[in-house]
Amino acid sequence: MTTVNLETPANTGPLKDLRVVEMGQLIAGPFCGQLLGDMGADVIKVEPPGAGDPMRQWGRGEPVWWEVIGRNKRSVSVNLRVPEGQALARRLIATADVLIENFRPGAMEGWGLDPAALLKAYPGLIVVRMSGYGQTGPYANRTGFGGIGEAMGGWRNIVGDPDRPPSRMGVSIGDSLAATYGCMGVLAALHHRQRTGEGQIIDSALYESVLQVMESLVAEYAVSGIVRERSGSILPGIAPSNVYRCADGDYMIGANQDSLFGRLAEVMGRPELAADLRYATHAARGAHQAELDALIEAWTKQHTVDEVEALMLAASIPAGRIYRAPDLVADPHIAAREAIVDVPHPRWPGLKMQGVFPKLSATPGSIRSIAPQIVGQHNDEVFRGLLGLGDDEMAALAKAGAI
């Protein structure tokens, strides 16, 4: 597995000439900052003095989630609730290309950091605003976390088994989607700024980010009156495509096309199934989905995962193992593509995390620094070196509780 070089890190990313000020906390804002930082941007994270971003404490076991979402960033401590901190924030924003925030709508305005006013002062600034319901509309002022966005966006209702309450996906997908769409908005806004010199405000709502990936859920209802519901591990009407039990674990098989199903029937030693009127066509297999899945699982249970996989690979049938963390870090393909990398760390020996994605051929992103270990770790570097503050100004800010 590749070990990240933090001794002499080369920044070859396409955004290496950009500065980002990240004012968000928890997941959505910081993940947007991570994505931009991975692609080379200089990300300066603004944290409240003292405890900093709550993400520093999050995670199961040791709090290493911060090490992933805080990588490639510099940390400064600024109290946005006092006038001196707000003035300092404006000076920092004046040096930035992009500002990220994911506070409740109205918070930035209350701190004297209204994005519309900032845009007037700094016409080239791009502001990414992430919130539960967006900056406008009757729900705008409601507090919204990722799970709430997943519920309103239609995701939660279709996840899980039909005889049980809606399930969580297992990761904070609403926050991550809002961050990803926010990042996409930044790239589009940068293209616009390159042509016109104009910055703009990007409004990324958690629920709308989820809604965007709901495929034809709304269109099916509008045209056919179909309300998509929970269907467990199957895709209704698409068969066979499911997770099947083997003698020693579970295995995913997707053989829903006619030719693929014919090859699966051969592998199972049941070639007659491909000509059976119940399974011969896509529509027929969909109509008899449950009984077909039962036939396949009766066969897979007689074999180990290794045995089933060997047969699927030999027959060129799309299939794959159900990975957990130990499987991910042990897989040679994942290692070869640097999808997971080793990150040297003074506190967490053996730390591994996702590599940079997507992969660019000419200007690849990189992990160049570990997450800041101390809140305000880069105060001197940024406030003195970048903003030019002297000893007296730094002392006054400290006395006012602004840093």
DRENMIKOL-859855 format. One record per residue: residue in three letters; x, y, z of N, C-alpha, C in turn. Coordinates in steps of 0.001 Angstrom, whole numbers, plus 500000, padded with zeros to 6 digits. Layout:
AlaXYZXYZXYZ
...
END
This chain:
Met500845498807500000500000500000500000500881501245500000
Thr500517502249499210501304503469499079501304504276500370
Thr502487504770500734502613505666501881502734507097501379
Val501910507973501907501918509378501499503227510036501926
Asn503814510822501040505051511548501341504709512916501926
Leu504889513048503231504611514326503889505881515124504167
Glu507029514550503813508298515247504065508525516360503053
Thr508390516015501790508548517012500721507349516906499779
Pro506164517264500257504953517077499449504909518036498264
Ala504666517492497097504548518322495889503075518584495622
Asn502739519847495434501361520207495124501214520318493615
Thr500682519285493003500466519275491558498996519448491205
Gly498171519741492206496731519819491987496313520989491120
Pro495184520856490420494722521907489508494263523179490220
Leu494013523111491539493521524286492274494599524897493164
Lys495871524612492895496940525023493796497125526537493870
Asp496545527292492952496662528749492992495460529400493672
Leu494597528601494308493388529134494941493499529080496455
Arg492900530071497110492810530059498570491345529935498960
Val491084529036499896489734528773500384489694529053501879
Val488714529821502325488456530003503747487249529149504097
Glu487466528193504991486396527275505383485892527646506772
Met484620528035506836484010528407508105482985527383508583
Gly482835526305507859481849525312508241482336524413509364
Gln481397523701509969481711522732511010481006521415510719
Leu481393520383511445480853519032511297481186518482509911
Ile480212518180509050480543517367507880480444518121506551
Ala479317518750506260479096519278504914480159520307504509
Gly480318521367505302481312522378504974482726521821504945
Pro483143521102505995484489520542506005484769519536504886
Phe483761518743504479484025517801503394484205518540502079
Cys483449519618501871483657520454500687485082521008500698
Gly485543521471501875486904521961502001487924520867501743
Gln487644519654502201488556518533501952488696518271500457
Leu487572518262499747487612517996498310488455519045497584
Leu488270520310497938489038521383497294490512521317497692
Gly490763521000498959492141520875499415492860519722498759
Asp492164518607498579492773517459497904493208517815496493
Met492487518742495863492828519150494505493806520324494471
Gly494419520610495624495529521563495640495259522902496268
Ala494006523233496569493697524550497131494319524720498511
Asp494699525955498819495165526316500159493921526568501004
Val493599525632501871492372525721502669492726526177504077
Ile492195527330504457492386527859505803491075527655506559
Lys491132526801507552489940526452508321489812527362509526
Val488678528032509639488393528918510764487634528109511819
Glu488225527998513009487598527241514101487367528161515299
Pro486324527892516071486140528669517305487267528361518287
Pro487798529376518958488876529128519932488442528118520988
Gly489389527331521430489079526340522469488886524956521886
Ala487635524495521837487349523129521401487494522942519901
Gly487288524011519115487381523898517670486190523180517064
Asp486378522640515883485331521915515169484974520655515955
Pro483666520411516193483278519179516896483772517904516221
Met484100517971514940484609516789514246485899516274514875
Arg486597517120515601487819516674516286487518515574517300
Gln486279515487517747485900514504518774485075513349518219
Trp484738513388516937483803512409516376484518511141515911
Gly483762510052515874484253508786515357484050507674516365
Arg484182506460515893484093505293516762485509504889517143
Gly485691504567518407487047504308518867487789505629518976
Glu489010505667518518489772506913518535489181507893517515
Pro489215509193517807488562510180516928489385510501515684
Val489492509546514762490329509745513574489551510244512354
Trp488231510429512497487466511016511390488045512395511050
Trp488431513120512058489032514442511856490254514352510951
Glu491026513275511069492246513159510278491935513063508791
Val490767512531508464490373512448507059489830513789506580
Ile488864514325507294488161515522506827488964516800507051
Gly490014516720507892490820517908508173492139517951507438
Arg492408516947506590493695516911505889493820518072504905
Asn495047518405504580495344519468503612494765520827504010
Lys494697521090505323494143522365505785495054523001506823
Arg494961524320506914495592525069508001494483525547508936
Ser494756525511510233493745525904511221494099527238511853
Val493096528128511868493207529371512643492011529437513577
Ser492199530069514728491105530218515687490574531642515629
Val489281531767515373488631533078515296487268532974515968
Asn487001533865516893485702533935517546484799534847516717
Leu483884534246515978483012535023515093481898535733515830
Arg481821535548517142480755536160517922481162537474518571
Val482378537906518348482813539202518867483232540075517692
Pro483044541410517797483346542292516664484778542178516168
Glu485727542020517102487123541922516681487369540671515838
Gly486707539567516203486836538346515420486187538479514057
Gln485060539174514007484384539382512737485230540241511796
Ala485857541263512348486728542113511533487924541320511020
Leu488475540456511871489600539624511458489174538665510349
Ala487977538114510485487466537203509459487333537912508119
Arg486872539154508138486735539892506886488086540127506239
Arg489101540397507047490447540578506495490949539289505861
Leu490630538175506472491052536892505923490294536580504635
Ile488989536833504633488170536577503447488641537427502276
Ala489161538608502563489643539490501499490772538869500695
Thr491463537881501278492579537230500576492132535977499833
Ala490843535624499946490382534312499483489705534372498123
Asp489736533232497448488959533036496225487591532439496547
Val487559531593497576486344530862497913486123530916499415
Leu484862531116499814484446531050501209483408529946501339
Ile483623529032502281482679527953502556482034528198503913
Glu480703528076503983480035528143505285478835527213505278
Asn478587526579506423477388525736506530476675525956507859
Phe476593527242508236475845527594509432474356527725509096
Arg473560527818510130472127528032509919471921529359509191
Pro471011529417508186470779530677507472470520531827508432
Gly471188532932508174471081534119509013472252534294509950
Ala472991533214510239474112533320511175475211534226510626
Met475575534040509380476634534862508788476229536336508779
Glu474965536595508440474483537971508433474540538562509836
Gly474194537765510840474236538231512219475633538542512706
Trp476629537948512094478029538198512466478671539291511611
Gly477843539974510812478397541013509953479156540459508765
Leu478827539231508382479514538575507272478514538161506191
Asp477554539023505935476540538768504914477237538490503583
Pro477048537301502996477722537003501730477435538002500622
Ala476223538554500583475920539549499549476789540790499732
Ala476981541213500978477841542368501244479304542025500958
Leu479717540814501302481090540398501007481345540403499510
Leu480342540002498740480497539960497289480626541363496705
Lys479951542324497317480102543711496869481502544229497170
Ala482012543859498341483350544311498724484436543594497932
Tyr484202542311497639485199541491496930484491540818495755
Pro484367541518494626483512541059493515483885539699492940
Gly485117539260493127485519537978492578485316536813493524
Leu484799537073494720484659536035495730483546535044495359
Ile483812533771495611482811532724495431482443532200496818
Val481174532250497160480703531833498483479836530587498348
Val480207529527499051479413528299499068478630528262500376
Arg477314528253500276476459528208501451475734526864501486
Met475959526093502546475306524798502698474415524830503927
Ser473188524362503755472236524353504866471219523251504622
Gly470375522992505607469403521906505487468397522111504380
Tyr467852523345504293466739523597503388467025524677502358
Gly468248525197502316468568526271501389468370527633502034
Gln468765528656501321468741530019501853467409530717501655
Thr466496530125500888465191530736500624464091529710500891
Gly462838530162500820461704529258501011461220529239502449
Pro460014528713502665459400528766503999460127527957505062
Tyr460977526993504674461683526180505660463115526642505892
Ala463523527723505253464931528115505236465530528241506634
Asn464782528733507593465326528981508925465285527768509842
Arg464782526649509350464767525445510174466181524867510304
Thr466443524276511449467705523577511635467639522253510889
Gly468678521939510139468665520706509354470003520013509346
Phe470034518757509771471218517927509643471049516987508452
Gly472107516227508164472091515361506994470937514384506974
Gly470650513756508121469560512783508184468214513392507850
Ile468008514655508249466753515342507938466661515587506440
Gly467781515975505834467803516168504383467540514870503638
Glu468074513767504158467833512465503536466360512094503609
Ala465717512436504726464296512132504887463450512953503920
Met463676514257503871462873515121503014463194514915501536
Gly464437514564501239464831514380499842464350513084499224
Gly463739512198500038463182510965499506464030509733499721
Trp465227509908500277466163508790500405465729507790501469
Arg465454508301502680465198507403503808464011506463503555
Asn462990506950502891461790506135502711462040504899501862
Ile463051504913501002463258503780500099464429502902500523
Val465015503172501708466158502386502170465723501448503293
Gly465982500161503123465650499180504143464665498140503644
Asp464253497278504534463291496227504197461866496761504307
Pro460963496280503459459600496837503422458793496626504696
Asp459157495628505505458399495366506727458998496035507953
Arg459939496953507721460589497647508835460615499150508569
Pro460872499967509610460957501414509403462109501770508472
Pro462086502962507900463182503392507034464531503269507738
Ser465537502911506962466877502706507507467825503838507107
Arg468882503963507884469973504872507532470934504131506623
Met471565504833505717472475504193504781473716503640505479
Gly474146504280506544475354503848507242476451504886507213
Val476315505870506320477215507027506285476354508275506143
Ser476959509440506376476210510704506328476101511180504885
Ile475302510465504117475257510709502677474676512080502340
Gly473715512575503122473138513888502843474177514991502931
Asp474989514966503986476051515958504134477070515836503015
Ser477470514606502707478502514399501692478028514830500315
Leu476757514575500008476229515004498720476159516523498634
Ala475698517185499697475640518646499700477030519234499503
Ala478032518632500142479407519094499989479913518884498571
Thr479586517738497997480052517428496638479411518358495626
Tyr478104518598495762477445519544494857477965520968495093
Gly478281521296496351478882522596496622480212522739495923
Cys481007521687495958482301521693495272482116521828493760
Met481147521107493220480866521219491788480447522647491433
Gly479669523273492322479285524661492103480473525591492086
Val481452525332492968482669526146492990483380526065491646
Leu483524524867491107484250524702489849483525525409488701
Ala482175525325488696481412526032487670481553527544487845
Ala481519528012489101481644529447489372483033529958489018
Leu484051529135489217485411529529488832485514529714487319
His484853528858486573484850528994485112484170530306484711
His483047530599485367482343531859485089483231533052485456
Arg483923532976486592484784534089487018485945534287486055
Gln486455533192485515487558533305484564487141534104483329
Arg485883533967482929485389534665481745484961536093482039
Thr484444536337483254483821537625483542484464538397484685
Gly485236537717485524485780538359486718484806538409487877
Glu483607537865487680482552537951488694482490536702489567
Gly482411536926490875482128535837491793480630535648491931
Gln480212534727492780478789534512493003478579533653494241
Ile477311533494494614476938532717495800476317531397495349
Ile476780530314495935476277528977495628475419528507496805
Asp474197528134496529473233527714497551473040526204497424
Ser473624525429498338473547523968498301472767523464499504
Ala471528523017499262470669522520500333470854521012500484
Leu470870520543501727471023519116501972469928518309501283
Tyr468671518714501467467583517910500918467598517904499400
Glu467972519035498770468010519089497309469165518272496753
Ser470262518205497500471381517372497065470967515908497031
Val470194515491498033469665514124498049468660513927496922
Leu467769514895496753466747514808495714467364514623494326
Gln468523515235494098469176515143492793469541513719492412
Val469783512842493376470195511475493058469041510480493190
Met467813510993493226466651510120493369466148509567492036
Glu466988509637491021466702509025489726465313509424489226
Ser464451508455488879463134508761488309462018508697489336
Leu462354508794490621461356508645491677460185509612491501
Val460480510885491256459416511882491100458714511719489753
Ala459475511480488695458885511342487360457931510153487292
Glu458293509044487945457412507867487959456078508178488627
Tyr456143508967489692454895509325490370454071510275489512
Ala454746511252488890454031512260488109453327511655486895
Val453974510697486268453428510137485029452581508888485277
Ser453028508016486169452369506719486349451705506534487702
Gly451858507502488594451271507384489919451977506378490805
Ile453192505974490429453946504983491194454680505675492335
Val454504505177493542455225505671494704456261504616495089
Arg457524504930494858458574503953495135458701503746496644
Glu458779502488497068458861502145498481460097501286498746
Arg460295500951499993461438500110500365461320498724499755
Ser462438498232499251462423496915498610463572496037499095
Gly464216496422500206465298495607500729466497495605499806
Ser467054494425499557468290494338498778468062494224497286
Ile466809494133496851466544493962495420466228495294494749
Leu466355495294493423465848496374492596464604495817491923
Pro463415496234492348462182495585491883462100495491490363
Gly461799494303489893461636494076488462462931493833487718
Ile464071493918488403465380493713487780465988492469488402
Ala466009491361487650466449490102488242467219489257487214
Pro468196488482487725468661488471489122469696489551489368
Ser469530490255490462470491491259490909470284491408492409
Asn471117490697493175470869490640494604472125490142495313
Val472041490152496627473083489573497476472621488181497875
Tyr473477487203497644473107485808497898474030485202498954
Arg473446484387499807474218483727500842475013482565500251
Cys476277482504500639477119481370500290477374480565501563
Ala478171479528501444478423478676502605479171479417503702
Asp479936480457503324480760481158504316480640482675504245
Gly479589483188503639479442484645503561478449485037502488
Asp478392486320502195477463486858501201478208487278499942
Tyr477479487277498815478101487611497532477055488272496641
Met477499489316495931476607490075495059476732489561493622
Ile475594489277493006475570488842491607474577489710490846
Gly475002490227489705474124490999488833474106490379487446
Ala473100489579487163473020488872485873471646489070485256
Asn471186490306485204469807490578484813469599490693483303
Gln470652490753482513470477490738481065470310489298480576
Asp469664489137479434469380487795478931470644486963478769
Ser471668487520478130472890486752477891473597486431479201
Leu473604487380480125474243487141481418473509486052482191
Phe472181486097482147471430485068482864471658483694482246
Gly471800483655480934472094482383480289473411481802480769
Arg474409482678480927475706482195481410475612481768482872
Leu474836482495483680474673482111485078473985480747485178
Ala472964480531484348472267479244484360473225478100484018
Glu474118478356483062475112477332482700476029477042483881
Val476508478117484528477426477965485663476751477181486787
Met475469477416486986474726476733488042474438475271487703
Gly474719474886486466474364473542486039472890473387485742
Arg472217474533485486470777474539485198470519475298483890
Pro471115474872482763470957475630481516469506475759481073
Glu468652474831481506467242474880481107466521476111481639
Leu467071476730482692466414477910483269466354479066482272
Ala467372479175481420467417480287480466466305480188479429
Ala465790478969479187464703478786478222463340478689478899
Asp463331478617480204462076478536480958461294479837480775
Leu460020479727480420459224480935480148459137481860481350
Arg459346481328482542459306482175483741460546483055483861
Tyr461638482672483170462905483380483343463576483767482024
Ala462946483482480906463608483650479614463798485103479201
Thr462964485998479696463058487412479307463220488293480541
His463624489519480290463797490497481368462498490674482147
Ala461407490842481434460111491062482097459696489835482893
Ala459912488657482336459518487429483027460334487233484301
Arg461624487497484226462455487356485429462029488353486495
Gly461673489545486073461210490540487037459914490120487707
Ala459027489473486945457744489033487495457915487860488460
His458983487097488302459227485925489150460511486106489958
Gln460738487333490378461999487701491021462280486886492287
Ala461311486771493164461529486114494450461874484645494280
Glu461137483963493408461413482535493236462742482305492527
Leu463114483210491606464407483089490939465546483312491926
Asp465412484318492782466433484554493806466579483344494727
Ala465463482712495039465509481529495907466260480389495232
Leu466061480210493925466769479168493181468276479422493190
Ile468635480685492948470062481022492892470699480843494260
Glu470011481298495313470600481180496647470700479730497097
Ala469783478897496666469900477472496987471191476901496401
Trp471595477435495244472854476993494618474068477610495307
Thr474036478941495566475215479592496172475513479044497557
Lys474478478628498292474693478099499640475527476813499639
Gln475615476183498492476385474955498387477868475216498128
His478233476484497984479604476829497621480120477952498520
Thr481430478052498617482037479161499343482055480402498461
Val482318481540499082482439482790498318483551482665497282
Asp484682482096497653485796481927496711485381481090495508
Glu484643480021495766484216479152494675483240479860493743
Val482276480578494311481314481312493483482021482396492685
Glu482932483099493325483633484166492612484442483623491444
Ala485122482519491633485899481932490543485007481599489353
Leu483829481064489618482893480737488546482370481994487854
Met482076483032488616481569484275488032482629484938487148
Leu483858484950487629484940485547486847485162484771485553
Ala485142483459485627485360482635484442484262482849483405
Ala483047483121483859481911483313482958481666484778482612
Ser482506485678483119482365487130482876480991487642483295
Ile480575487225484464479310487689485037479617488745486091
Pro479017489951486004479269490981487019478907490476488411
Ala479871490510489313479650489992490661480748490535491558
Gly480527490497492859481556491006493756481280490693495206
Arg482349490746495979482255490489497410481648491692498129
Ile481091491448499285480551492498500141481671492899501100
Tyr482312494020500822483507494403501573483181495087502896
Arg484001494794503893484060495553505134485436496198505197
Ala485691496977506240486967497689506338488172496758506190
Pro488219495582506858489386494710506688489595494270505245
Asp488489494071504510488595493664503112489131494800502246
Leu488691496013502548489140497177501785490650497365501896
Val491172497290503113492599497568503290493476496419502808
Ala492886495244502589493672494089502155493606493852500649
Asp492727494543499943492503494248498531493633494783497645
Pro494208493950496772495338494397495942494945495427494886
His493711495356494374493283496339493381493170497725494011
Ile492585497775495201492449499042495911493829499623496216
Ala494755498756496602496117499216496890496799499722495626
Ala496637498999494522497292499379493273496817500735492774
Arg495555501051493000495002502329492543495137503442493580
Glu495772503127494709495955504107495782494620504672496249
Ala493592503830496215492286504240496724492313504347498245
Ile493200503579498878493486503712500301494996503843500442
Val495431504776501281496864505040501441497235505045502917
Asp498509504805503177499065504948504520499484506394504716
Val499121506963505855499462508353506152500303508400507430
Pro501584508748507323502415508849508530501825509863509500
His501761509483510766501112510358511739501785510182513100
Pro502101511274513772502796511159515062501932510586516179
Arg500620510697516024499715510262517083499059508919516788
Trp498822508636515517498097507429515128498956506585514194
Pro499890505805514704500691504916513847499798503942513087
Gly500144503711511832499342502795511018498089503413510447
Leu497956504730510510496755505392509998496617505174508493
Lys495438504749508082495093504595506672493826505382506405
Met493679505861505181492463506578504802492313506556503295
Gln491178507055502829490928507140501400491983508025500739
Gly492410507621499538493277508482498756492473509577498081
Val493128510345497237492464511466496550491708510938495333
Phe490512511433495153489647511016494052488788512203493633
Pro488500512389492339488901511566491211490360511761490817
Lys490845510873489948492247510887489542492400511687488255
Leu493252512674488272493521513503487100494873513106486516
Ser494947512973485196496175512488484565497281513532484551
Ala496931514813484369497958515852484234498196516624485525
Thr497163516813486326497298517611487550496682516856488729
Pro497297515757489115496699514941490188496702515644491532
Gly495640515426492300495590515934493661496463515086494568
Ser496536515488495842497427514780496758497070515087498207
Ile497550514226499089497518514500500526498886515056500880
Arg498919516312501298500189516996501531500458517267502998
Ser499410517217503809499593517477505239498498516778506022
Ile498818516385507240497810515795508120496914516907508657
Ala495800516523509222494878517497509799495565518267510926
Pro495266519550511074495859520319512174495575519667513520
Gln496608519489514323496465518779515588496008519689516722
Ile496149520997516524495792521973517556494883523024516937
Val493854523426517648493013524531517187493864525797517134
Gly493859526462515976494676527663515826496148527367515606
Gln496444526163515149497841525748514945498596526686514013
His497895527303513076498548528138512070498229529622512243
Asn497860530017513462497542531426513697498684532349513297
Asp499877532067513769501013532936513439501288532922511946
Glu501278531748511363501575531601509937500604532408509083
Val499330532391509456498311533066508658498152534533509060
Phe497979534796510360497696536161510784498921537063510672
Arg500083536542511019501298537342510877501841537280509451
Gly501995536065508937502616535908507629501743536350506475
Leu500472535998506486499585536321505371498951537698505522
Leu498437538001506720497739539276506920498653540385507414
Gly499855540029507864500811541047508283500541541659509642
Leu499862540952510528499583541488511863500859541506512698
Gly501004542539513494502150542665514386501834542191515787
Asp502826542310516663502670541827518038501527542528518753
Asp501424543846518591500389544595519296498994544170518853
Glu498818543979517550497509543556517045497162542148517525
Met498135541270517526497883539901517983497519539904519463
Ala498201540705520224497920540792521658496526541355521905
Ala496145542369521130494820542971521292493719541969520931
Leu493937541187519866492965540180519494492823539107520570
Ala493924538716521136493886537718522202493149538267523429
Lys493407539517523758492774540130524911491267540243524713
Ala490842540482523486489409540624523190488713539275523046
Gly489480538190523130488899536858522975488542536541521543
Ala489211537223520608488899537039519195489674535888518578
Ile490796535481519200491584534368518663491957533423519802
END
